[in-house]
Amino acid sequence: MTEASEQVGGATSSSAPPFATAGLDADDETATFITALKTDQRAEKRKVRRAELLESLPGGHGARIAHAHQELQQLAGTLDNKVGDLLNAHEKDFFLAYKTHM
């Protein structure tokens, strides 16, 4: 590190490397803060806990819930396109009726 980067407001920074307190990988000291955070670990833990919970449900209901969730996610991903197409079709019908009326 340079002397300028070691000083913060005229005082020297602590002896701990910046990645030690920021949750960064120790081998990637030059990584940017946002991209180097370890947020994937929490997401993985949540995913594992959800899978364990769904597997523990009796009667295969967990698999049905997981399948329904996946279908709903796919529907939510395409919903804006479907609504846009429907609005365009209605708009076209409206302008055609308006033109015919005038």
C-alpha positions, 0 to 999 in steps of 0.5 A: 500500500502507498502512504496515501492509502494508509492515511485516513483523515490524517491518521493511519489506518489500523494494521488489519488489512481492509479485506479482514473487516469487509468480508472480502476474500483474503486472497483478493485484496484488490477486489471491489467491495460490492463484488467481493462480498460473500453473499452467495454463502447465505443464499446457498444456506437458505436454499439448502434449508428450503430443500430440507424443509420441502423434503420433510413434508409428508406425502410428497407435498414438498415436491409439488410445492417446489414444482408449483413454485418453479412454474410460478417463477416462469409465469412471472418472468413472462407475464410482462410480455403477455400483458404487453401483447394483450394491450397492443391487441386491444389498442389495435382493436380500439383504433380500428373501431374508432377509424370505422366509426369516424 
